Amino acid sequence: MEDFNYISDEGIQLDEVDTMNYIRLKVDDLKKEGQSNEYIEEFILSDDSLVGDSERMIKFFEKILQEYKII
């Protein structure tokens, strides 16, 4: 069983690896759009399509933010 994944409104489910890639790409897109760090964090963490182990997902997201030097 995977710890977290993404389920679209259309019912498409991404596995954990694809979900990690989705989060990375979304953060990258939002940074390119010039969105604030707070906006990016709120956008990702409030996405109801991300389901599963929220603690593990937040740790992964924090790692992404550190890579982008957002936090």
Backbone as a chain_set.jsonl record, in Angstrom:
{"seq": "MEDFNYISDEGIQLDEVDTMNYIRLKVDDLKKEGQSNEYIEEFILSDDSLVGDSERMIKFFEKILQEYKII", "coords": {"N": [[0.835, -1.187, 0.0], [0.465, 2.237, -0.735], [1.756, 5.274, 0.695], [0.77, 7.851, 0.213], [-1.287, 9.464, -2.259], [-2.628, 10.802, -5.338], [-5.812, 11.724, -6.327], [-7.733, 12.532, -8.965], [-10.452, 14.804, -9.851], [-11.796, 13.527, -11.826], [-11.485, 10.928, -11.193], [-9.098, 9.7, -11.709], [-6.29, 8.04, -10.533], [-3.155, 8.621, -9.177], [-0.066, 6.954, -8.574], [2.21, 6.78, -5.742], [4.807, 7.678, -6.532], [4.264, 9.083, -8.923], [2.62, 10.997, -7.79], [4.429, 12.37, -6.172], [6.01, 13.463, -8.195], [4.056, 15.065, -9.403], [3.622, 16.967, -7.351], [6.168, 18.179, -7.232], [6.308, 19.29, -9.848], [4.11, 21.023, -9.747], [4.841, 22.846, -7.733], [7.078, 23.946, -8.991], [5.848, 25.124, -11.268], [4.206, 27.044, -9.996], [6.15, 28.642, -8.781], [7.403, 29.67, -11.068], [5.317, 31.203, -12.01], [5.452, 33.235, -10.285], [4.298, 33.156, -7.8], [3.715, 33.665, -4.295], [5.586, 32.355, -1.499], [3.968, 31.609, 0.641], [1.52, 31.319, -0.632], [2.046, 29.116, -2.312], [2.549, 27.081, -0.437], [0.048, 26.972, 0.9], [-1.604, 26.334, -1.278], [-0.744, 23.747, -2.097], [-0.975, 22.215, 0.294], [-3.672, 22.399, 0.806], [-4.929, 20.996, -1.141], [-7.428, 18.912, -1.92], [-7.318, 16.623, -3.419], [-5.052, 15.251, -2.847], [-4.335, 12.488, -1.029], [-4.044, 10.254, 1.806], [-1.278, 9.294, 3.883], [-0.854, 11.949, 5.675], [1.158, 13.077, 7.259], [3.559, 12.017, 6.245], [3.366, 13.009, 3.667], [3.513, 15.77, 4.114], [6.119, 15.947, 5.121], [7.54, 15.23, 2.814], [6.747, 17.347, 1.139], [7.85, 19.527, 2.558], [10.532, 18.957, 2.153], [10.702, 19.441, -0.589], [10.185, 22.192, -0.566], [12.459, 23.078, 0.769], [14.386, 22.444, -1.125], [13.773, 24.331, -3.036], [14.38, 26.467, -1.592], [12.407, 27.762, -0.166], [11.571, 27.525, 2.439]], "CA": [[0.0, 0.0, 0.0], [1.228, 3.468, -0.826], [1.499, 6.174, 1.81], [-0.102, 8.927, -0.238], [-1.465, 9.518, -3.702], [-3.445, 11.883, -5.879], [-7.001, 11.254, -7.035], [-8.323, 13.687, -9.647], [-11.91, 14.903, -9.838], [-12.292, 12.566, -12.81], [-11.282, 9.589, -10.663], [-7.782, 9.174, -12.075], [-5.461, 7.922, -9.345], [-1.715, 8.533, -9.399], [0.644, 6.257, -7.506], [2.998, 7.678, -4.9], [5.896, 8.285, -7.306], [3.658, 10.088, -9.799], [2.139, 12.074, -6.921], [5.613, 13.162, -5.827], [6.35, 14.239, -9.393], [3.013, 16.088, -9.547], [3.893, 18.03, -6.377], [7.364, 18.892, -7.701], [5.958, 20.092, -11.026], [3.184, 22.083, -9.346], [5.637, 23.859, -7.039], [7.881, 24.598, -10.026], [4.947, 25.991, -12.043], [3.78, 28.171, -9.169], [7.309, 29.537, -8.63], [7.576, 30.356, -12.349], [4.24, 32.189, -12.106], [5.763, 34.306, -9.344], [3.449, 33.057, -6.61], [4.427, 33.793, -3.024], [5.861, 31.112, -0.784], [2.785, 31.287, 1.429], [0.502, 30.843, -1.569], [2.429, 27.771, -2.747], [2.331, 26.163, 0.678], [-1.398, 26.832, 1.093], [-2.162, 25.673, -2.458], [-0.428, 22.316, -2.068], [-1.489, 21.548, 1.488], [-5.139, 22.413, 0.831], [-5.425, 20.239, -2.29], [-8.194, 17.755, -1.448], [-7.027, 15.456, -4.256], [-3.93, 14.548, -2.233], [-4.892, 11.67, 0.047], [-3.148, 9.262, 2.382], [-0.511, 9.62, 5.082], [-0.586, 13.385, 5.584], [2.44, 13.382, 7.899], [4.617, 11.694, 5.276], [3.214, 13.927, 2.548], [4.019, 17.07, 4.551], [7.584, 15.836, 5.165], [8.003, 15.285, 1.43], [6.524, 18.714, 0.667], [8.857, 20.372, 3.2], [11.794, 18.692, 1.453], [10.611, 20.18, -1.854], [10.322, 23.612, -0.254], [13.867, 23.319, 1.083], [15.109, 22.419, -2.396], [13.509, 25.613, -3.689], [14.764, 27.471, -0.606], [11.219, 28.508, 0.221], [11.533, 27.583, 3.9]], "C": [[0.875, 1.243, 0.0], [0.823, 4.411, 0.299], [0.623, 7.361, 1.431], [-0.189, 8.904, -1.749], [-2.385, 10.668, -4.072], [-4.606, 11.261, -6.637], [-7.683, 12.478, -7.638], [-9.84, 13.675, -9.518], [-12.541, 13.896, -10.79], [-12.101, 11.121, -12.355], [-9.962, 8.948, -11.044], [-6.901, 9.181, -10.828], [-3.999, 7.768, -9.747], [-1.086, 7.746, -8.26], [1.543, 7.254, -6.774], [4.113, 8.386, -5.673], [5.35, 9.378, -8.229], [3.12, 11.264, -8.992], [3.294, 12.973, -6.503], [6.029, 14.032, -7.006], [5.34, 15.351, -9.632], [3.298, 17.265, -8.61], [5.103, 18.846, -6.812], [7.039, 19.814, -8.872], [5.048, 21.248, -10.66], [3.932, 23.196, -8.635], [6.468, 24.642, -8.051], [7.029, 25.56, -10.854], [4.549, 27.229, -11.254], [4.924, 29.153, -8.939], [7.528, 30.331, -9.911], [6.516, 31.425, -12.559], [4.466, 33.362, -11.158], [4.906, 34.292, -8.088], [4.305, 33.131, -5.345], [4.615, 32.42, -2.38], [4.642, 30.655, 0.01], [1.678, 30.73, 0.542], [0.792, 29.405, -1.988], [2.149, 26.755, -1.649], [0.838, 25.916, 0.888], [-2.031, 26.057, -0.059], [-1.955, 24.164, -2.389], [-1.095, 21.627, -0.882], [-3.008, 21.532, 1.559], [-5.753, 21.635, -0.329], [-6.104, 18.956, -1.807], [-7.949, 16.493, -2.267], [-5.848, 14.648, -3.726], [-4.463, 13.805, -1.015], [-3.845, 10.694, 0.573], [-2.486, 9.766, 3.641], [-0.083, 11.086, 5.024], [0.751, 13.761, 6.212], [3.599, 13.136, 6.927], [4.571, 12.651, 4.087], [3.783, 15.306, 2.907], [5.539, 17.043, 4.631], [8.171, 15.909, 3.761], [7.873, 16.706, 0.891], [7.55, 19.669, 1.274], [10.223, 20.182, 2.547], [11.826, 19.451, 0.125], [10.824, 21.667, -1.599], [11.764, 23.965, 0.069], [14.712, 23.33, -0.183], [14.946, 23.741, -3.143], [13.871, 26.785, -2.789], [13.591, 28.375, -0.247], [11.132, 28.6, 1.737], [12.943, 27.509, 4.429]], "O": [[1.909, 1.283, 0.666], [-0.302, 4.359, 0.795], [-0.179, 7.824, 2.242], [0.7, 8.399, -2.434], [-2.856, 11.408, -3.209], [-4.415, 10.385, -7.481], [-8.154, 13.354, -6.913], [-10.436, 12.672, -9.128], [-13.676, 13.463, -10.589], [-12.509, 10.192, -13.053], [-9.728, 7.779, -10.737], [-6.779, 10.201, -10.15], [-3.649, 6.902, -10.549], [-1.518, 7.855, -7.112], [1.621, 8.424, -7.146], [4.332, 9.582, -5.478], [5.913, 10.47, -8.304], [3.159, 12.404, -9.456], [3.157, 14.196, -6.482], [6.362, 15.205, -6.832], [5.716, 16.458, -10.019], [3.224, 18.422, -9.023], [5.068, 20.076, -6.766], [7.445, 20.976, -8.888], [5.193, 22.344, -11.202], [3.688, 24.372, -8.904], [6.551, 25.868, -7.973], [7.446, 26.689, -11.113], [4.556, 28.339, -11.788], [4.702, 30.364, -8.905], [7.808, 31.528, -9.858], [6.773, 32.439, -13.208], [3.755, 34.364, -11.222], [4.801, 35.302, -7.392], [5.463, 32.713, -5.333], [3.899, 31.465, -2.68], [4.323, 29.467, 0.048], [0.985, 29.785, 0.919], [-0.112, 28.57, -2.016], [1.579, 25.694, -1.905], [0.415, 24.769, 1.037], [-2.901, 25.215, 0.164], [-2.892, 23.395, -2.602], [-1.711, 20.572, -1.04], [-3.58, 20.731, 2.299], [-6.975, 21.618, -0.481], [-5.44, 18.03, -1.343], [-8.335, 15.403, -1.847], [-5.663, 13.493, -4.109], [-4.981, 14.418, -0.082], [-2.888, 10.354, -0.122], [-3.059, 10.567, 4.38], [0.924, 11.423, 4.401], [1.413, 14.683, 5.734], [4.507, 13.96, 6.81], [5.611, 13.054, 3.565], [4.458, 15.932, 2.09], [6.19, 18.015, 4.249], [9.184, 16.573, 3.543], [8.796, 17.213, 0.254], [8.068, 20.537, 0.572], [10.985, 21.138, 2.405], [12.847, 20.032, -0.241], [11.56, 22.326, -2.333], [12.244, 25.033, -0.314], [15.643, 24.126, -0.307], [15.874, 24.208, -3.803], [13.697, 27.945, -3.161], [13.749, 29.58, -0.051], [10.681, 29.611, 2.276], [13.15, 27.541, 5.642]]}, "num_chains": 1, "name": "protein.A"}
